[in-house]
Amino acid sequence: MRPSLRRRTVRSRGRRFTIDRGVFDPQRHLSGVAFAPHLVELVPDGARVLDLGTGCGILAAAAAERAGEVVATDVDERAVRCARANLADLGIDVRLGDLFQPVAGERFDLVVVNPPYEVGPSDDLSYRSPDLLVRLGQQAADHTARLVVGFPADDVDTLALTGLELVPWRTVPTAGRPLGIFVADLP
């Protein structure tokens, strides 16, 4: 899976999202467009939510429908600029940095992540680093009691790298591989 090579727009939940060149496309890949409508059901009213690896911001916008506060982060500067533009009217705080680094010391009622599903070149931030799922599992409990992960439903062996007890909540059919939505309640 590669990021989109040209600028385009997608619609989700009545909003238009611009996906800038090089930002991971939530419609062309198993990702945000399929995940967003279901995520809203998992966000408690008034919750403080963190969207890790926000990309264009589609999941952050969905979470904002019920959340009291949403913070979105991404390691890619292009994605942060894109998300800031797409989310400007929602008051979502979009930050640059790797995984939980931009929210060091902060806690959230819910953390949501839809990680890239392939390991790629180390210089291409739109791909998952080889240890992303391991680091997610090691750090999540420091920031939340509930983690929601979107990942291919047929690839639970890879998702097990988190070391967390991720329970399948829902499987969403897509044009490609089915999207699994997994939930972990953390200590």
mmCIF file of the C-alpha atoms, coordinates in Angstrom:
data_MODEL
# 
_entry.id   MODEL 
# 
loop_
_atom_site.group_PDB 
_atom_site.id 
_atom_site.type_symbol 
_atom_site.label_atom_id 
_atom_site.label_alt_id 
_atom_site.label_comp_id 
_atom_site.label_asym_id 
_atom_site.label_entity_id 
_atom_site.label_seq_id 
_atom_site.pdbx_PDB_ins_code 
_atom_site.Cartn_x 
_atom_site.Cartn_y 
_atom_site.Cartn_z 
_atom_site.occupancy 
_atom_site.B_iso_or_equiv 
_atom_site.pdbx_formal_charge 
_atom_site.auth_seq_id 
_atom_site.auth_comp_id 
_atom_site.auth_asym_id 
_atom_site.auth_atom_id 
_atom_site.pdbx_PDB_model_num 
ATOM 1   C CA . MET A 1 1   ? 0.000   0.000   0.000  1.00 0.00 ? 1   MET A CA 1 
ATOM 2   C CA . ARG A 1 2   ? 1.388   3.366   -0.971 1.00 0.00 ? 2   ARG A CA 1 
ATOM 3   C CA . PRO A 1 3   ? 0.084   6.823   -0.184 1.00 0.00 ? 3   PRO A CA 1 
ATOM 4   C CA . SER A 1 4   ? -1.843  8.656   -2.862 1.00 0.00 ? 4   SER A CA 1 
ATOM 5   C CA . LEU A 1 5   ? 0.408   10.282  -5.459 1.00 0.00 ? 5   LEU A CA 1 
ATOM 6   C CA . ARG A 1 6   ? -1.997  13.084  -6.284 1.00 0.00 ? 6   ARG A CA 1 
ATOM 7   C CA . ARG A 1 7   ? -4.332  15.354  -4.338 1.00 0.00 ? 7   ARG A CA 1 
ATOM 8   C CA . ARG A 1 8   ? -7.915  14.166  -4.106 1.00 0.00 ? 8   ARG A CA 1 
ATOM 9   C CA . THR A 1 9   ? -11.008 14.442  -1.946 1.00 0.00 ? 9   THR A CA 1 
ATOM 10  C CA . VAL A 1 10  ? -13.202 11.897  -0.205 1.00 0.00 ? 10  VAL A CA 1 
ATOM 11  C CA . ARG A 1 11  ? -16.454 12.221  1.715  1.00 0.00 ? 11  ARG A CA 1 
ATOM 12  C CA . SER A 1 12  ? -17.182 10.631  5.045  1.00 0.00 ? 12  SER A CA 1 
ATOM 13  C CA . ARG A 1 13  ? -20.090 11.224  7.392  1.00 0.00 ? 13  ARG A CA 1 
ATOM 14  C CA . GLY A 1 14  ? -21.178 14.335  5.491  1.00 0.00 ? 14  GLY A CA 1 
ATOM 15  C CA . ARG A 1 15  ? -17.728 15.967  5.468  1.00 0.00 ? 15  ARG A CA 1 
ATOM 16  C CA . ARG A 1 16  ? -15.292 16.477  2.642  1.00 0.00 ? 16  ARG A CA 1 
ATOM 17  C CA . PHE A 1 17  ? -11.650 15.610  3.293  1.00 0.00 ? 17  PHE A CA 1 
ATOM 18  C CA . THR A 1 18  ? -8.800  16.703  1.080  1.00 0.00 ? 18  THR A CA 1 
ATOM 19  C CA . ILE A 1 19  ? -5.982  14.189  0.903  1.00 0.00 ? 19  ILE A CA 1 
ATOM 20  C CA . ASP A 1 20  ? -2.763  15.914  -0.097 1.00 0.00 ? 20  ASP A CA 1 
ATOM 21  C CA . ARG A 1 21  ? -0.117  14.230  -2.197 1.00 0.00 ? 21  ARG A CA 1 
ATOM 22  C CA . GLY A 1 22  ? 1.817   11.747  -0.073 1.00 0.00 ? 22  GLY A CA 1 
ATOM 23  C CA . VAL A 1 23  ? -0.790  11.468  2.713  1.00 0.00 ? 23  VAL A CA 1 
ATOM 24  C CA . PHE A 1 24  ? -2.250  8.011   3.236  1.00 0.00 ? 24  PHE A CA 1 
ATOM 25  C CA . ASP A 1 25  ? -5.593  7.789   1.423  1.00 0.00 ? 25  ASP A CA 1 
ATOM 26  C CA . PRO A 1 26  ? -8.423  6.550   3.704  1.00 0.00 ? 26  PRO A CA 1 
ATOM 27  C CA . GLN A 1 27  ? -10.583 5.433   0.792  1.00 0.00 ? 27  GLN A CA 1 
ATOM 28  C CA . ARG A 1 28  ? -8.132  3.680   -1.488 1.00 0.00 ? 28  ARG A CA 1 
ATOM 29  C CA . HIS A 1 29  ? -6.783  1.558   1.332  1.00 0.00 ? 29  HIS A CA 1 
ATOM 30  C CA . LEU A 1 30  ? -8.550  -0.426  4.018  1.00 0.00 ? 30  LEU A CA 1 
ATOM 31  C CA . SER A 1 31  ? -8.879  2.396   6.448  1.00 0.00 ? 31  SER A CA 1 
ATOM 32  C CA . GLY A 1 32  ? -10.765 5.442   7.618  1.00 0.00 ? 32  GLY A CA 1 
ATOM 33  C CA . VAL A 1 33  ? -13.777 5.580   5.311  1.00 0.00 ? 33  VAL A CA 1 
ATOM 34  C CA . ALA A 1 34  ? -14.838 2.086   6.425  1.00 0.00 ? 34  ALA A CA 1 
ATOM 35  C CA . PHE A 1 35  ? -13.811 2.645   10.051 1.00 0.00 ? 35  PHE A CA 1 
ATOM 36  C CA . ALA A 1 36  ? -15.281 6.113   10.771 1.00 0.00 ? 36  ALA A CA 1 
ATOM 37  C CA . PRO A 1 37  ? -19.014 5.263   10.902 1.00 0.00 ? 37  PRO A CA 1 
ATOM 38  C CA . HIS A 1 38  ? -18.364 2.464   13.403 1.00 0.00 ? 38  HIS A CA 1 
ATOM 39  C CA . LEU A 1 39  ? -15.910 4.396   15.545 1.00 0.00 ? 39  LEU A CA 1 
ATOM 40  C CA . VAL A 1 40  ? -18.619 6.884   16.528 1.00 0.00 ? 40  VAL A CA 1 
ATOM 41  C CA . GLU A 1 41  ? -20.420 4.077   18.398 1.00 0.00 ? 41  GLU A CA 1 
ATOM 42  C CA . LEU A 1 42  ? -17.348 3.448   20.567 1.00 0.00 ? 42  LEU A CA 1 
ATOM 43  C CA . VAL A 1 43  ? -16.758 7.062   21.646 1.00 0.00 ? 43  VAL A CA 1 
ATOM 44  C CA . PRO A 1 44  ? -18.347 7.906   24.999 1.00 0.00 ? 44  PRO A CA 1 
ATOM 45  C CA . ASP A 1 45  ? -20.173 11.241  25.115 1.00 0.00 ? 45  ASP A CA 1 
ATOM 46  C CA . GLY A 1 46  ? -17.824 13.986  26.271 1.00 0.00 ? 46  GLY A CA 1 
ATOM 47  C CA . ALA A 1 47  ? -14.751 11.740  26.183 1.00 0.00 ? 47  ALA A CA 1 
ATOM 48  C CA . ARG A 1 48  ? -11.179 12.869  25.651 1.00 0.00 ? 48  ARG A CA 1 
ATOM 49  C CA . VAL A 1 49  ? -9.977  10.979  22.548 1.00 0.00 ? 49  VAL A CA 1 
ATOM 50  C CA . LEU A 1 50  ? -6.582  10.538  20.904 1.00 0.00 ? 50  LEU A CA 1 
ATOM 51  C CA . ASP A 1 51  ? -6.335  9.613   17.207 1.00 0.00 ? 51  ASP A CA 1 
ATOM 52  C CA . LEU A 1 52  ? -2.830  8.196   16.631 1.00 0.00 ? 52  LEU A CA 1 
ATOM 53  C CA . GLY A 1 53  ? -1.562  8.436   13.062 1.00 0.00 ? 53  GLY A CA 1 
ATOM 54  C CA . THR A 1 54  ? -4.448  10.631  11.954 1.00 0.00 ? 54  THR A CA 1 
ATOM 55  C CA . GLY A 1 55  ? -3.486  10.985  8.291  1.00 0.00 ? 55  GLY A CA 1 
ATOM 56  C CA . CYS A 1 56  ? -6.074  13.323  6.754  1.00 0.00 ? 56  CYS A CA 1 
ATOM 57  C CA . GLY A 1 57  ? -8.082  13.406  10.013 1.00 0.00 ? 57  GLY A CA 1 
ATOM 58  C CA . ILE A 1 58  ? -11.076 11.278  9.062  1.00 0.00 ? 58  ILE A CA 1 
ATOM 59  C CA . LEU A 1 59  ? -11.177 9.310   12.355 1.00 0.00 ? 59  LEU A CA 1 
ATOM 60  C CA . ALA A 1 60  ? -10.559 12.406  14.466 1.00 0.00 ? 60  ALA A CA 1 
ATOM 61  C CA . ALA A 1 61  ? -13.571 14.056  12.826 1.00 0.00 ? 61  ALA A CA 1 
ATOM 62  C CA . ALA A 1 62  ? -15.742 11.008  13.484 1.00 0.00 ? 62  ALA A CA 1 
ATOM 63  C CA . ALA A 1 63  ? -14.645 10.908  17.135 1.00 0.00 ? 63  ALA A CA 1 
ATOM 64  C CA . ALA A 1 64  ? -15.431 14.631  17.475 1.00 0.00 ? 64  ALA A CA 1 
ATOM 65  C CA . GLU A 1 65  ? -19.118 13.902  16.841 1.00 0.00 ? 65  GLU A CA 1 
ATOM 66  C CA . ARG A 1 66  ? -19.395 12.624  20.432 1.00 0.00 ? 66  ARG A CA 1 
ATOM 67  C CA . ALA A 1 67  ? -16.124 13.480  22.168 1.00 0.00 ? 67  ALA A CA 1 
ATOM 68  C CA . GLY A 1 68  ? -15.595 16.538  24.311 1.00 0.00 ? 68  GLY A CA 1 
ATOM 69  C CA . GLU A 1 69  ? -11.989 16.879  23.136 1.00 0.00 ? 69  GLU A CA 1 
ATOM 70  C CA . VAL A 1 70  ? -9.973  15.230  20.364 1.00 0.00 ? 70  VAL A CA 1 
ATOM 71  C CA . VAL A 1 71  ? -6.221  15.294  19.895 1.00 0.00 ? 71  VAL A CA 1 
ATOM 72  C CA . ALA A 1 72  ? -4.809  13.916  16.636 1.00 0.00 ? 72  ALA A CA 1 
ATOM 73  C CA . THR A 1 73  ? -1.173  13.069  15.984 1.00 0.00 ? 73  THR A CA 1 
ATOM 74  C CA . ASP A 1 74  ? 0.924   11.930  13.049 1.00 0.00 ? 74  ASP A CA 1 
ATOM 75  C CA . VAL A 1 75  ? 4.625   11.377  12.445 1.00 0.00 ? 75  VAL A CA 1 
ATOM 76  C CA . ASP A 1 76  ? 4.418   12.823  8.921  1.00 0.00 ? 76  ASP A CA 1 
ATOM 77  C CA . GLU A 1 77  ? 4.499   16.621  8.501  1.00 0.00 ? 77  GLU A CA 1 
ATOM 78  C CA . ARG A 1 78  ? 2.406   16.375  5.309  1.00 0.00 ? 78  ARG A CA 1 
ATOM 79  C CA . ALA A 1 79  ? -0.311  14.497  7.171  1.00 0.00 ? 79  ALA A CA 1 
ATOM 80  C CA . VAL A 1 80  ? -0.313  17.007  10.037 1.00 0.00 ? 80  VAL A CA 1 
ATOM 81  C CA . ARG A 1 81  ? -0.745  19.923  7.602  1.00 0.00 ? 81  ARG A CA 1 
ATOM 82  C CA . CYS A 1 82  ? -3.501  18.039  5.760  1.00 0.00 ? 82  CYS A CA 1 
ATOM 83  C CA . ALA A 1 83  ? -5.342  17.112  8.985  1.00 0.00 ? 83  ALA A CA 1 
ATOM 84  C CA . ARG A 1 84  ? -5.083  20.656  10.339 1.00 0.00 ? 84  ARG A CA 1 
ATOM 85  C CA . ALA A 1 85  ? -6.713  21.996  7.184  1.00 0.00 ? 85  ALA A CA 1 
ATOM 86  C CA . ASN A 1 86  ? -9.440  19.322  7.196  1.00 0.00 ? 86  ASN A CA 1 
ATOM 87  C CA . LEU A 1 87  ? -10.219 19.687  10.914 1.00 0.00 ? 87  LEU A CA 1 
ATOM 88  C CA . ALA A 1 88  ? -9.803  23.453  11.398 1.00 0.00 ? 88  ALA A CA 1 
ATOM 89  C CA . ASP A 1 89  ? -13.516 24.062  11.973 1.00 0.00 ? 89  ASP A CA 1 
ATOM 90  C CA . LEU A 1 90  ? -13.760 21.327  14.641 1.00 0.00 ? 90  LEU A CA 1 
ATOM 91  C CA . GLY A 1 91  ? -11.195 22.695  17.077 1.00 0.00 ? 91  GLY A CA 1 
ATOM 92  C CA . ILE A 1 92  ? -9.180  19.476  17.032 1.00 0.00 ? 92  ILE A CA 1 
ATOM 93  C CA . ASP A 1 93  ? -5.619  19.783  18.314 1.00 0.00 ? 93  ASP A CA 1 
ATOM 94  C CA . VAL A 1 94  ? -3.339  18.220  15.644 1.00 0.00 ? 94  VAL A CA 1 
ATOM 95  C CA . ARG A 1 95  ? 0.251   17.528  16.708 1.00 0.00 ? 95  ARG A CA 1 
ATOM 96  C CA . LEU A 1 96  ? 3.400   16.301  14.986 1.00 0.00 ? 96  LEU A CA 1 
ATOM 97  C CA . GLY A 1 97  ? 5.350   13.373  16.415 1.00 0.00 ? 97  GLY A CA 1 
ATOM 98  C CA . ASP A 1 98  ? 5.874   9.645   16.652 1.00 0.00 ? 98  ASP A CA 1 
ATOM 99  C CA . LEU A 1 99  ? 3.243   7.530   18.374 1.00 0.00 ? 99  LEU A CA 1 
ATOM 100 C CA . PHE A 1 100 ? 2.637   8.855   21.933 1.00 0.00 ? 100 PHE A CA 1 
ATOM 101 C CA . GLN A 1 101 ? 5.568   11.322  21.971 1.00 0.00 ? 101 GLN A CA 1 
ATOM 102 C CA . PRO A 1 102 ? 3.378   14.398  21.219 1.00 0.00 ? 102 PRO A CA 1 
ATOM 103 C CA . VAL A 1 103 ? 1.100   13.548  24.186 1.00 0.00 ? 103 VAL A CA 1 
ATOM 104 C CA . ALA A 1 104 ? 3.744   12.541  26.725 1.00 0.00 ? 104 ALA A CA 1 
ATOM 105 C CA . GLY A 1 105 ? 2.251   12.511  30.219 1.00 0.00 ? 105 GLY A CA 1 
ATOM 106 C CA . GLU A 1 106 ? -1.359  12.905  28.994 1.00 0.00 ? 106 GLU A CA 1 
ATOM 107 C CA . ARG A 1 107 ? -4.281  10.499  29.497 1.00 0.00 ? 107 ARG A CA 1 
ATOM 108 C CA . PHE A 1 108 ? -7.289  9.892   27.292 1.00 0.00 ? 108 PHE A CA 1 
ATOM 109 C CA . ASP A 1 109 ? -10.592 8.094   27.763 1.00 0.00 ? 109 ASP A CA 1 
ATOM 110 C CA . LEU A 1 110 ? -10.084 6.429   24.381 1.00 0.00 ? 110 LEU A CA 1 
ATOM 111 C CA . VAL A 1 111 ? -7.185  6.007   21.960 1.00 0.00 ? 111 VAL A CA 1 
ATOM 112 C CA . VAL A 1 112 ? -7.946  5.048   18.383 1.00 0.00 ? 112 VAL A CA 1 
ATOM 113 C CA . VAL A 1 113 ? -5.405  3.925   15.807 1.00 0.00 ? 113 VAL A CA 1 
ATOM 114 C CA . ASN A 1 114 ? -5.702  2.605   12.285 1.00 0.00 ? 114 ASN A CA 1 
ATOM 115 C CA . PRO A 1 115 ? -2.068  1.713   11.602 1.00 0.00 ? 115 PRO A CA 1 
ATOM 116 C CA . PRO A 1 116 ? -0.654  1.080   8.150  1.00 0.00 ? 116 PRO A CA 1 
ATOM 117 C CA . TYR A 1 117 ? -0.677  -2.650  7.524  1.00 0.00 ? 117 TYR A CA 1 
ATOM 118 C CA . GLU A 1 118 ? 2.622   -3.105  5.726  1.00 0.00 ? 118 GLU A CA 1 
ATOM 119 C CA . VAL A 1 119 ? 6.201   -2.679  6.822  1.00 0.00 ? 119 VAL A CA 1 
ATOM 120 C CA . GLY A 1 120 ? 7.944   -0.401  4.366  1.00 0.00 ? 120 GLY A CA 1 
ATOM 121 C CA . PRO A 1 121 ? 11.098  1.521   3.678  1.00 0.00 ? 121 PRO A CA 1 
ATOM 122 C CA . SER A 1 122 ? 12.416  3.319   6.737  1.00 0.00 ? 122 SER A CA 1 
ATOM 123 C CA . ASP A 1 123 ? 12.385  6.649   4.896  1.00 0.00 ? 123 ASP A CA 1 
ATOM 124 C CA . ASP A 1 124 ? 8.685   6.423   3.995  1.00 0.00 ? 124 ASP A CA 1 
ATOM 125 C CA . LEU A 1 125 ? 6.671   7.496   7.048  1.00 0.00 ? 125 LEU A CA 1 
ATOM 126 C CA . SER A 1 126 ? 3.348   6.378   5.557  1.00 0.00 ? 126 SER A CA 1 
ATOM 127 C CA . TYR A 1 127 ? 4.370   2.768   6.108  1.00 0.00 ? 127 TYR A CA 1 
ATOM 128 C CA . ARG A 1 128 ? 4.394   1.029   9.445  1.00 0.00 ? 128 ARG A CA 1 
ATOM 129 C CA . SER A 1 129 ? 7.773   0.776   11.098 1.00 0.00 ? 129 SER A CA 1 
ATOM 130 C CA . PRO A 1 130 ? 8.745   -2.805  11.907 1.00 0.00 ? 130 PRO A CA 1 
ATOM 131 C CA . ASP A 1 131 ? 8.160   -2.224  15.626 1.00 0.00 ? 131 ASP A CA 1 
ATOM 132 C CA . LEU A 1 132 ? 5.085   0.028   15.560 1.00 0.00 ? 132 LEU A CA 1 
ATOM 133 C CA . LEU A 1 133 ? 2.665   -2.569  16.926 1.00 0.00 ? 133 LEU A CA 1 
ATOM 134 C CA . VAL A 1 134 ? 5.117   -3.617  19.645 1.00 0.00 ? 134 VAL A CA 1 
ATOM 135 C CA . ARG A 1 135 ? 5.619   0.001   20.741 1.00 0.00 ? 135 ARG A CA 1 
ATOM 136 C CA . LEU A 1 136 ? 1.849   0.605   20.632 1.00 0.00 ? 136 LEU A CA 1 
ATOM 137 C CA . GLY A 1 137 ? 1.311   -2.311  22.991 1.00 0.00 ? 137 GLY A CA 1 
ATOM 138 C CA . GLN A 1 138 ? 4.087   -1.232  25.338 1.00 0.00 ? 138 GLN A CA 1 
ATOM 139 C CA . GLN A 1 139 ? 2.903   2.375   25.650 1.00 0.00 ? 139 GLN A CA 1 
ATOM 140 C CA . ALA A 1 140 ? -0.895  2.343   25.322 1.00 0.00 ? 140 ALA A CA 1 
ATOM 141 C CA . ALA A 1 141 ? -1.717  1.663   28.988 1.00 0.00 ? 141 ALA A CA 1 
ATOM 142 C CA . ASP A 1 142 ? 0.286   4.753   30.007 1.00 0.00 ? 142 ASP A CA 1 
ATOM 143 C CA . HIS A 1 143 ? -2.197  6.905   28.070 1.00 0.00 ? 143 HIS A CA 1 
ATOM 144 C CA . THR A 1 144 ? -5.595  5.195   28.149 1.00 0.00 ? 144 THR A CA 1 
ATOM 145 C CA . ALA A 1 145 ? -7.786  2.506   29.648 1.00 0.00 ? 145 ALA A CA 1 
ATOM 146 C CA . ARG A 1 146 ? -9.378  1.729   26.249 1.00 0.00 ? 146 ARG A CA 1 
ATOM 147 C CA . LEU A 1 147 ? -7.735  1.220   22.871 1.00 0.00 ? 147 LEU A CA 1 
ATOM 148 C CA . VAL A 1 148 ? -9.579  0.782   19.567 1.00 0.00 ? 148 VAL A CA 1 
ATOM 149 C CA . VAL A 1 149 ? -7.608  -0.548  16.593 1.00 0.00 ? 149 VAL A CA 1 
ATOM 150 C CA . GLY A 1 150 ? -8.649  -0.894  12.968 1.00 0.00 ? 150 GLY A CA 1 
ATOM 151 C CA . PHE A 1 151 ? -6.685  -3.686  11.277 1.00 0.00 ? 151 PHE A CA 1 
ATOM 152 C CA . PRO A 1 152 ? -7.326  -6.354  8.640  1.00 0.00 ? 152 PRO A CA 1 
ATOM 153 C CA . ALA A 1 153 ? -9.671  -8.894  10.203 1.00 0.00 ? 153 ALA A CA 1 
ATOM 154 C CA . ASP A 1 154 ? -7.726  -11.702 8.558  1.00 0.00 ? 154 ASP A CA 1 
ATOM 155 C CA . ASP A 1 155 ? -4.356  -10.650 10.041 1.00 0.00 ? 155 ASP A CA 1 
ATOM 156 C CA . VAL A 1 156 ? -4.805  -11.113 13.777 1.00 0.00 ? 156 VAL A CA 1 
ATOM 157 C CA . ASP A 1 157 ? -1.418  -12.864 13.997 1.00 0.00 ? 157 ASP A CA 1 
ATOM 158 C CA . THR A 1 158 ? 0.323   -9.605  13.073 1.00 0.00 ? 158 THR A CA 1 
ATOM 159 C CA . LEU A 1 159 ? -1.913  -7.604  15.398 1.00 0.00 ? 159 LEU A CA 1 
ATOM 160 C CA . ALA A 1 160 ? -0.846  -9.941  18.229 1.00 0.00 ? 160 ALA A CA 1 
ATOM 161 C CA . LEU A 1 161 ? 2.541   -8.179  18.154 1.00 0.00 ? 161 LEU A CA 1 
ATOM 162 C CA . THR A 1 162 ? 0.955   -5.557  20.419 1.00 0.00 ? 162 THR A CA 1 
ATOM 163 C CA . GLY A 1 163 ? 0.892   -8.102  23.241 1.00 0.00 ? 163 GLY A CA 1 
ATOM 164 C CA . LEU A 1 164 ? -2.534  -6.735  24.172 1.00 0.00 ? 164 LEU A CA 1 
ATOM 165 C CA . GLU A 1 165 ? -5.798  -8.628  24.556 1.00 0.00 ? 165 GLU A CA 1 
ATOM 166 C CA . LEU A 1 166 ? -7.522  -7.061  21.557 1.00 0.00 ? 166 LEU A CA 1 
ATOM 167 C CA . VAL A 1 167 ? -11.060 -8.392  21.269 1.00 0.00 ? 167 VAL A CA 1 
ATOM 168 C CA . PRO A 1 168 ? -12.813 -8.348  17.888 1.00 0.00 ? 168 PRO A CA 1 
ATOM 169 C CA . TRP A 1 169 ? -15.719 -5.908  18.144 1.00 0.00 ? 169 TRP A CA 1 
ATOM 170 C CA . ARG A 1 170 ? -16.892 -5.790  14.537 1.00 0.00 ? 170 ARG A CA 1 
ATOM 171 C CA . THR A 1 171 ? -15.831 -6.843  11.056 1.00 0.00 ? 171 THR A CA 1 
ATOM 172 C CA . VAL A 1 172 ? -16.597 -4.393  8.261  1.00 0.00 ? 172 VAL A CA 1 
ATOM 173 C CA . PRO A 1 173 ? -16.692 -5.572  4.642  1.00 0.00 ? 173 PRO A CA 1 
ATOM 174 C CA . THR A 1 174 ? -14.716 -3.408  2.229  1.00 0.00 ? 174 THR A CA 1 
ATOM 175 C CA . ALA A 1 175 ? -13.813 -3.566  -1.453 1.00 0.00 ? 175 ALA A CA 1 
ATOM 176 C CA . GLY A 1 176 ? -10.575 -5.253  -0.359 1.00 0.00 ? 176 GLY A CA 1 
ATOM 177 C CA . ARG A 1 177 ? -9.762  -7.132  2.816  1.00 0.00 ? 177 ARG A CA 1 
ATOM 178 C CA . PRO A 1 178 ? -12.382 -6.971  5.599  1.00 0.00 ? 178 PRO A CA 1 
ATOM 179 C CA . LEU A 1 179 ? -11.619 -4.398  8.296  1.00 0.00 ? 179 LEU A CA 1 
ATOM 180 C CA . GLY A 1 180 ? -11.542 -5.688  11.827 1.00 0.00 ? 180 GLY A CA 1 
ATOM 181 C CA . ILE A 1 181 ? -12.293 -3.293  14.643 1.00 0.00 ? 181 ILE A CA 1 
ATOM 182 C CA . PHE A 1 182 ? -10.623 -4.511  17.824 1.00 0.00 ? 182 PHE A CA 1 
ATOM 183 C CA . VAL A 1 183 ? -10.975 -3.194  21.375 1.00 0.00 ? 183 VAL A CA 1 
ATOM 184 C CA . ALA A 1 184 ? -8.640  -3.605  24.348 1.00 0.00 ? 184 ALA A CA 1 
ATOM 185 C CA . ASP A 1 185 ? -9.544  -2.599  27.886 1.00 0.00 ? 185 ASP A CA 1 
ATOM 186 C CA . LEU A 1 186 ? -6.225  -1.858  29.566 1.00 0.00 ? 186 LEU A CA 1 
ATOM 187 C CA . PRO A 1 187 ? -5.217  -1.948  33.231 1.00 0.00 ? 187 PRO A CA 1 
# 
